[in-house]
Amino acid sequence: MRLDDLTPRGARRPDDTARLIDAWQRIEQWYDATDPPLDPGFRPPVSVAGLSMLVQQLGGLVPESVETLLRRHDGGADGRYPLPMRATEPTCWRMLSAAEIGAEVQRLSEVARSLLSVVPVRAEGPVAAVWWDYAWIPLCECGTGDLVCIDQAPPPGGTVGQLLLYAHDAPERRTLYPGLADWIAEAAGDLMAGRYRHERGVGLWPAGGLS
């Protein structure tokens, strides 16, 4: 099954492109202003060929939010996790490149097809209770095998474009944010407000510790 064969099951959100770009620029500004300087590892923009390949791999359906970020940075350097997230704190995230997104979709789809029995999964929030859904597009990773995905066809009660956590070794799938811009705006605001500090050998960490 391809993504363009799917009919969205949830409500659509209005375009958040401007808010996403503004928030991402503030994240870049925070890293530019750190003392000593910190390199978040953001890569150059995706190439035309790289974006075209991803469009083919996703059956012609690349969310505008994903394309917006890829046109700014084609993912981030391996081993660097510059994007904080309150919903998974203290875990931070690295954006995948277009090639990595396509590879993850292919890998997880193949594994899902090869499963000999239904894997029991609990849904936390309006998300499909399945091991892997062909409507999920992996966007970020944290170094452990877990992924932040964009849900392009949520069940009733969900929102097209919502973010979900794919935990590779846990029986839960849970929603995180209504959309990508919601998370990036929160991350930018938290960095600017000093909610996180950078520790050598650790990376970003909640400034006040874990509650």
C-alpha positions in Angstrom: 0.0 0.0 0.0 1.3 3.5 -0.8 0.6 6.7 1.1 -1.3 8.2 -1.8 -3.7 5.2 -1.6 -4.8 6.3 1.9 -7.7 8.5 2.6 -7.0 10.8 5.6 -9.2 9.8 8.6 -8.7 12.8 10.8 -9.3 16.6 10.6 -6.8 18.7 8.7 -4.9 21.6 10.3 -4.5 25.0 8.7 -1.1 25.8 7.2 1.5 26.4 9.8 4.5 27.0 7.4 5.2 30.6 8.5 5.1 29.7 12.2 7.4 26.7 11.5 10.0 28.8 9.7 9.9 31.5 12.3 10.5 29.0 15.1 13.2 27.2 13.3 15.0 30.5 12.7 14.9 31.2 16.4 16.5 27.8 17.1 19.3 28.6 14.7 19.7 32.0 16.3 20.0 30.4 19.8 22.8 28.1 18.6 24.6 31.0 16.8 24.5 33.0 20.0 25.8 30.4 22.4 29.1 31.0 24.2 31.2 29.0 23.6 29.8 28.3 20.1 27.8 25.1 19.7 27.4 23.4 16.4 23.9 21.8 16.1 25.0 19.8 13.1 22.3 21.0 10.8 23.2 19.9 7.2 22.9 22.0 4.0 19.5 22.1 2.2 18.3 19.0 0.4 19.1 18.7 -3.3 16.5 18.7 -6.0 17.3 15.1 -6.7 17.1 14.1 -3.1 13.7 15.7 -2.6 12.4 14.1 -5.9 13.5 10.7 -4.7 11.7 11.1 -1.4 8.5 12.2 -3.3 8.7 8.9 -5.2 9.4 6.8 -2.1 6.4 8.4 -0.3 4.1 7.9 -3.3 3.9 11.6 -4.1 2.9 12.7 -0.6 5.5 14.8 1.2 3.9 17.0 3.9 4.6 20.7 3.4 6.1 20.9 6.9 8.6 18.2 6.0 9.6 19.8 2.7 9.9 23.1 4.4 12.5 21.8 6.9 14.3 19.7 4.3 14.7 22.8 2.0 16.4 24.5 5.0 18.4 21.6 6.3 18.7 18.1 4.9 18.6 16.6 8.4 21.4 16.7 11.0 24.7 15.2 11.7 24.8 11.7 13.2 25.2 11.7 17.0 24.0 15.2 17.6 20.6 15.8 19.0 19.9 19.6 19.0 16.1 19.6 19.2 14.6 19.5 22.7 11.1 18.1 23.3 9.1 18.5 26.6 6.9 15.5 25.7 9.9 13.1 25.8 12.2 15.0 28.2 15.1 14.6 28.7 15.4 12.9 25.3 16.3 15.3 22.4 16.1 14.6 18.7 18.0 14.8 15.4 16.1 15.5 12.2 16.5 12.8 9.5 17.7 13.6 6.0 15.5 12.9 3.0 17.5 9.8 2.2 17.1 8.6 5.8 13.4 9.2 5.8 13.0 7.1 2.7 15.2 4.4 4.0 13.3 4.2 7.3 10.0 4.0 5.6 11.2 1.2 3.4 12.8 -0.7 6.3 9.8 -0.4 8.7 7.3 -1.2 6.0 9.2 -4.4 5.1 9.4 -5.5 8.7 5.7 -4.8 9.1 4.9 -7.0 6.1 7.1 -9.8 7.4 5.5 -10.0 10.8 4.0 -13.5 11.2 1.5 -12.4 13.8 -0.2 -9.3 15.1 2.0 -7.5 17.6 -0.2 -6.1 20.5 0.2 -2.4 20.8 -1.6 0.1 23.0 -2.6 3.5 21.6 -2.2 6.6 23.8 -4.2 9.3 22.1 -5.9 9.2 18.7 -3.3 7.1 17.0 -3.5 3.7 15.3 -2.7 0.8 17.7 -0.4 -1.0 15.3 3.3 -1.9 15.1 3.7 0.3 12.0 1.3 2.3 9.8 2.0 3.1 6.2 0.7 6.6 6.9 3.5 7.4 9.3 6.5 9.4 8.1 9.6 9.2 10.3 11.1 12.7 10.9 13.5 12.5 13.8 15.5 10.0 15.8 17.2 10.0 19.2 19.9 7.4 18.9 18.0 4.5 20.5 15.8 3.4 17.6 12.8 5.5 18.6 11.3 7.8 16.1 9.1 10.9 16.0 6.8 10.5 13.0 4.2 12.6 11.2 0.8 10.9 11.0 -0.8 11.5 7.6 -4.0 9.4 8.3 -4.9 9.4 12.0 -8.1 7.7 13.3 -11.1 9.8 14.2 -10.2 12.3 16.8 -6.7 12.8 15.5 -5.3 15.5 13.3 -3.6 15.1 9.9 0.0 16.0 10.5 0.1 15.2 14.2 3.3 14.0 15.7 3.5 10.6 17.3 6.2 8.6 19.1 7.2 5.3 17.6 9.0 3.4 20.4 10.8 0.5 18.8 10.9 -1.7 22.0 7.7 -0.6 23.8 4.1 -1.7 23.2 2.8 1.9 23.1 2.2 4.4 20.3 1.3 7.8 21.5 0.6 11.3 20.2 2.9 14.1 21.0 1.8 17.3 19.4 -1.0 18.4 17.0 1.5 19.4 14.4 5.2 19.9 13.7 5.0 23.6 14.1 3.6 23.2 17.6 6.7 21.2 18.7 9.3 23.4 17.0 7.7 26.6 18.3 7.8 25.1 21.8 11.4 24.0 21.4 12.4 27.5 20.2 10.7 29.2 23.0 12.2 26.9 25.6 15.8 27.4 24.3 15.3 31.2 24.2 13.9 31.1 27.7 16.8 29.1 29.1 14.8 26.0 29.9 17.7 23.9 28.6 21.4 24.0 29.1 24.2 22.3 27.1 26.4 19.9 29.0 29.7 18.6 27.6 29.4 15.0 26.7 25.7 15.0 27.3 24.1 17.6 25.1 20.9 19.5 25.9 19.5 18.9 29.4 16.7 20.6 31.3 18.2 23.5 33.2 16.3 22.7 36.3 16.9 19.0 36.2 14.1 16.4 35.9 10.9 16.9 38.0 
